[in-house]
Structures are given as structure tokens and as C-alpha cells.
């Protein structure tokens, strides 16, 4: 039988050296092309110099990703391709103008990692102490964008986010779905050392069964965020925290256990917000050649007269125009006892000209009517998935 070639045989070493030589040559070509692309981004920046509009163009970026995905014949995974290009987009934006992004901090929260994965690491991320501050920074123009959680597949709506849309002149530019997967982090090396576990109250609740089974004697201490909990556990012997596994690399901690959440199908819907003033000049962009159109959503809020059939009129108008509703929720209207504002998501880009009459009729039957934004249905970001995990990866949430 012929001997099996291994990496240590002379023939294998020759083939390995040739493969590496070709990789080096391709890397040089990639570098030249990336710099050529960067020069074009600088040219775009010079053309748009002096404009007040936001440099984040999610429609164009999404269509580019869809086009490249359709052209991709592998073996580069589609997920890796999109991750690479999101960083290219991020670097291109930063060449035109620094992009300042507000998020619910501190550094290392799920909001931060969702924003960094979607908007890329070239953005300047600004930590805010609470969600009202995120909206205030964006509305005032001190930050270009904000990343805010809107709803969770297990806990439901983040009510404060909806309330803040009523108060501030901001719009939704994009959405993304991030899988919330929890890890047990510690400066120590084993579960036997752990006497105290810190985390956000929701994270502790979402991992309650695992904690009872594996750390029944440990004290559970709630803190304001998973990131703050990780920093506390980092400094305290015998302590651990529950949070995003990326915190381990950021803080040089150990991951003692992965995917410890009791329900694996835990997703949070985040939206990227911008000030209304920065988006007023943004018209519809032409589709990228070869793009397969993806689903659109429109979010809107409205108030109604307190009379029978008022809500039914809105629902009938949507049904008559074959517009599918994905979400409808009411929230108390602050400052008006027993009055409510409705939030609605539909599966259409209602800002297209063919829906102008529908918008007019909706505005006519509502006391107040406002479009919060039309945007591509968001991608599912799932970098927390560990391929070595023996548990089955959960199916994508139907609502996403």
C-alpha cells in the first residue's frame, strides 16, 4: 500500500509552502482592492461633505450583503462573508466621518455586543447609564445612532423603549435579532470554587434551573448589568458572573460553563435609532443590481378616539390593502389618564409611493399618526453559538 502523506513528508511540505505562497499573493491583492474601495469611500465622503444626513445607509448595506450572498459559491460560509463585509462597511463609514453610537452600558453588555457585531468595530461606541440617555443622546445629535432593545422572545416588550419613542424625535433605521446565550465567567478555574454568582436579575432568572442543579449553595446577587457583574466577579475570589461569553476574552476571565440558560430559544430584538432630523434628506436608494429583495417592515405609532370601532377601522384599512400586521401593542399615554398609544409593526415598506393613499387614510382615522421607520427585516446575529456544544442549535425564532 502507498504510504499516507502527512504534513511532515517532503511532498507535503512543498505543497504547504506553495499554498502559503498563493495565500500571501491573494492577501496582497485583497489589500490593494480594499484600499481601492477605501479611496472610493473617501470620494463619497468628499461629495457629501457638509451634509447633515446620517452616513449609515442600512438599505444599501443590506442589499449589498444579499447580492454577495447570492453570488457566493463557497466554501466561505455565508455567515462569515456577512461578518467580514460588516467590518468593511464599518471601516468605510469611519473614513467618511466618525460614527458615534450610543448603547446601554457599561462596555460588555449584550447591547454593546449586538451593536458591535451589526455596525462593526470601527464605530465609536458611547456607553449610557440608562435607556432614556440613549434616546436623549441620539435626539440631541451628540450621537449619530443608538442601539436599543425593543423586545425579548421570553420576557416580551421592553416597555421603556416604546415609551421613549413617544417622547423623542427619533426613527428606526434598522433592526437585528441577537440570540441571548449565557456563560458562567470567573477568574477561577473550577465550579467548586464558586461561592457567589453576580448578574443582572433577568440573567439570574433565565439560568435558575442550571444554578440550582450545579451551584445550589452559591449566593445569587443581582447587579445593574451583566458587564458590571463580570467586573465584580473578576476582582473577587470565589465569585462568578453570568453574561455574554465575549466578556471572557475582553476581561481575560475563564468560561466555566457555556449556554447555561434554561430556555435555549432566547432572542432579543434590537433596533438602531437615529434622529429624525438626520434622516429627513434620505430618499429611497436605488436597488443594487442583482439583489434579491428581502422583507421590509414598517413601525408606526398612533392614538385613537375613545369610541367603538376606532381600532377596527385601522385594522380594516390594513387588511383591505393586504398589509400583514406582525405586532400590535398599547402603552399608557403619559400625562393622560386611561388613554393609550398603539405601536404596530407591519410587513410592508409603507413609505413607498404606492402606499401614499393608505397612509393618508390611516392618518385620517387616527388622532395622531406617526411612522417610526421602514427598514429591512433584521438579520439574526448568533456569534455566541459554540460549535463544540453538544446541545442542538435552536431553530430561528418564527417572529424573526
N, C-alpha and C positions, 0 to 999 in steps of 0.2 A: 504494500500500500504506500502511496506517496505521503511523505511527511507533511504534517499540517503546518502552514506558515503562521508564525507568530510575530509580534512586534519586534522581537529580538533577532529575527533572522535577517541576513543581509538584504534579501529581496524586499522584505517588509520595510526595512529602514530606508531603502531607496524610494519606495512608493510613498512612504510617510513624508520624506523630505520634499518630494515633488508636489504632494498635496498641499503641504505648508507653503511652498513657494507660490503655488497658484492662489492660495488664500491670501497671501501677502499682496499679490498683484491685484486681486479683486478689491481688497481693502483700500488700496491706493486709488483705484477707480471710484469706489464708493465715496471716499473722502473728497475727491475732486468734484463729483456730482453734487454732494451735499453742500459744498462751498458755492457751487454754481447756483444751487437753489437758494442759498442764503443771500447771495448777491441780488437775486430777483426779489426776495423778501425785503431787502433794504430799499430796492427800487420802488416797491409798492408803498413802503413807509414814506419815502420822499414824495410820492404822488399824493398821498393822503395827509401830508404834513399840514397841521393847522386844523384838521377836522376834529370835532369833539366826539365823534361816534366811537363806539367800542370796537377795539381791534379783534375781539373774539367773534368769529363767524362760524357758529356751530353747524349751520345748514351746509355750508361749503365743505367743512371738515368731514361731516358725516357722509356726504356724497362722495368725497374722495376715498374714504375708507371703504365704502360699499363698492366703488368701482375697482379698487385694488383687490378687494376680497374676491370679486367675481373673476378677475384675471389670474389670481393666484393658483398655480397648479401644484404647489408643494415642492419639496417636503416641508417648507416653512409653515408651521401651524398658523391658522388664521388668527388665533388669539395673539400670538407673538407678533405677527405682522401689524396688527392694530396697535399693540403696545408700543412698538418701535415708531410708528408714524405719529402717535400722540405726542411722543417726545420731540419728534421733528417739528410738529406744529407748534409745540411749546417754545422751542428754541427760535423758530421763525417769528413768533409773536414778540419775543423778548428783543429781537433785533430791531423791530419796528418801534416798540415802545414798551417799557416795563409794565407788566400786568400785575396789579396788586389785588390779591384775593383774600377776602375776609372769611373766617370759618370759626366754628365753635371750638375753642381751645380747651386746654393748652396743646402744645405740639405733641402729636402722637394719638389724638383721639380718632375715632372712626370717621368723623367728618373730615379731618385732615387727610387721612389716607385715601378716602374716597375722592377728595378734590385733587390730590397729587396724582392719583392714578388716571383720572379723567383729563385733567388740564395740563399734566406734565410737570416736571420738577423745575423747569426754568421760570415758572411763575413765582412771584414774591408773596408768600402766604403770611397773612396777618392774623394772629390769634386774638379772639374776642372772648370776653368772660361770660357772655350770655347771648342768646339769640336776638334780643332787641338791639344789642350793639352791632351785630352783623348787619341787620337791616338799616340801622342808622348810618353806618359807615358807607354802605352802598348808596343809599338815598342822598347822602350829602356829597357824594363824589370823591370821598377820600380813599375809597377802594373801588376798583373797576367792577369786580364781581364778588358775589358771596355764595358760599356753598351751605345750604341749609337742609336738614332732614324734614321731610314732609309727612311721611307715614311709614309704619313698620308692619310687616306681614303678620306679626304676632300681637303687638300692642295696639295697633291701629294708628289713628291720626295723631300727629304732633300738633295739638291744638294751638299752642302759642304761635307756631309758624303761620297758620291760617289767619289768626287774629292780626298779625303784624302786616299781612298784605293789605288789610283794610286801612291801616294807619299810614303806610308808606307808599310813595310813588315808585314802586319797583315792578319789574316784569320778569317772567320766567323765560330764560333763553335756551335752557336745555335741561334734561333730566337724566339720571342714571340710577341703576339699581345695584346696590352693593350687598353682597352676602355677609352677614354678621357672624363670624366664626370666632369663638373664644378659645384662648390658650391660657394655661396656668404658667405664669412667669415668676422667676425668683433668681436671686443672686446665689442661692444654694444649689445643691446638686441632686437632692432627692426629696420625695414626698415625705419621708419620715421626719425631716427637719421642720416641716411647716406647722406652725402653731397659730398663725393669724393669716387671714386672706382679706385683702382690700380690693374694692372695686366700686363702680357705680351701682346703685341699688338695682337697676334693671339687669345688669350683667350678673349680679349675685342671684337674682331671682331666676334668670334664664339657665343657670347652672346648678340649681338647688339639688336636683337628684344626684348629679355627679358628686357634688360636695358631700352630701350625706353618705354616699357609698364609699368615697375614698379619703375624705378628711372629716370624719364625724366629730372629732374633738376640737377642730380648729375654730377659733373665733372669727366671725364674719363682720367686717367693719365697712360700712358704706362711706364713700367719698364722692366728691362732686363730679369726677370724671375717671375713666379708665386710665388715662395718661397720668393724672395726679396719683392714682393708686399705684401705678408701676414705679413711679419715682419714690414713693413712700416705701414700697417693698424693697426697692434697690438698696436702701440705706439701713434697713432693719434686719438683723439676723433672725432666722426662723420665720420670715414673712414671705408671702407670695401675693401676686395680684392676678386678676382676670382681665384680659384685654386682647387687643389685636396682636397677632404673632409678630408683626413687623416691629413692634416695640422692643422685642428681644435684641434685634440687631442694632436698633437705634440707641438703646441704653446698655448694650453688652450684658444682657441677662440671659439666663438659661430658660428654655421651654421645657417644663417638667411634664406637661401633657397637652395634647392638641385636641381641638374640636370637642370640648367638654360641655358644649351647650346641650340641653335636654332635647330640644327640637331642632333638627338639622335644617329645616326649611325656614330660616330666619333671614329675611331680606329687609333692607331699609331703602326707601325711595328718597333720593336726594334731588334737589333742583338747584340749578345755577341761576342766580338772580343778577340783574343789572338795573341801573337807574332808568326810569322811563325816558329821561332827557337824553341819555346816551344812545338810545335805540330809535329815536324818532326819525332819524335820517336813513335808517336801514330799510331799503326796499327789498323786494324779493330777488334773490340771486338766481341767475340762470343755472339750470342743472348742468352738472359735469357730464360731458359726452360719455355714453356707455353706462351711465348709472342706472341701477335698478331701483325704482322709487321705493322708499320704506314708509312705514306707517307714520302718520302725523297725529299729534294731539293738540287740542286747544283747551286751555284752562280759563275759566271765567268765574266771576262772582256777580251776584245780583241780589237785590231786595225786592219784595213784592208787597202789594197792598194786602191788608188783612181782610180778605173776602174769600168766599167759597170759589174754588176753581182757578185761583190765581196761579198756583204751581202747575196745575194741569195744562194751562194754556202754553206754558214754556215747554213742557214735555211733549205736547201735541205738535208744536212747531218743529221740534227736533225730529220727531217720528215722521211727520209729513215730508221732511226733507231728507229722510233716510240717513240721519246722523245718529250713530250709536253712542249712547252715554256709557262711560266707564265708571264714573264716580259722582255721587251727589251727597252732599253733607251740609247740615245747617250749623251755624255757630251763633251764640248770643251777640247781638249788636251792642257794643259797648256804649253806655250812656243812654240807652233806650230800653227800658224795662219791657220784657216779654216781646221784643222784636228780634228778628233773626236775619242773618245774611247767609245766602246759599253759595256754596262752592261746587263747581261742576267741571268734570273732565269729559271731553267727547273725542271720538276718533275721526277727526277731520281737521284740516287746516282752514279754519273759518275766516282767515284773513285773505283768502283767495277771492278774486273778483266775482266768481260765480255764487258766492255766499253773501254778497252785499245786501240783497233784499232780505235774507233770513236775519242778518244782524239788525237791520232796521226794524223788523217786526218784533224781534226779541227785545230790543230797546224800548219799543212802544208799549209792550205789555208789562215791563218791569218798572219799578220806581227808580231804581238805579241799576245800571248795567255796565260792566267793565270787563274787557278782555285782559287776562293776566299774561297771555302769551300763546303763540303757536310754535311748535317745535317737534323735531323728530322724536318718535318713541325711543326711550332711552336704552342704552346697552346694559347688559348685566356684567358687572365687574366682579370677578371672583378669584383674585390672586391669592386669597387665603387658602384655597384648596391645596392640600398636600397629596401628591400622587402616591406617596408611600402609605397613606392612611388606608386601613383595611375596610373602613366603612364605605358604603356606596355613596358616590356623589349624588346629592339631591337633584331632582328634576327642577328645571327652571320654573319659577312661580308663574301660574297661569296669567295673573294680572299684569305681568311684566311684558 
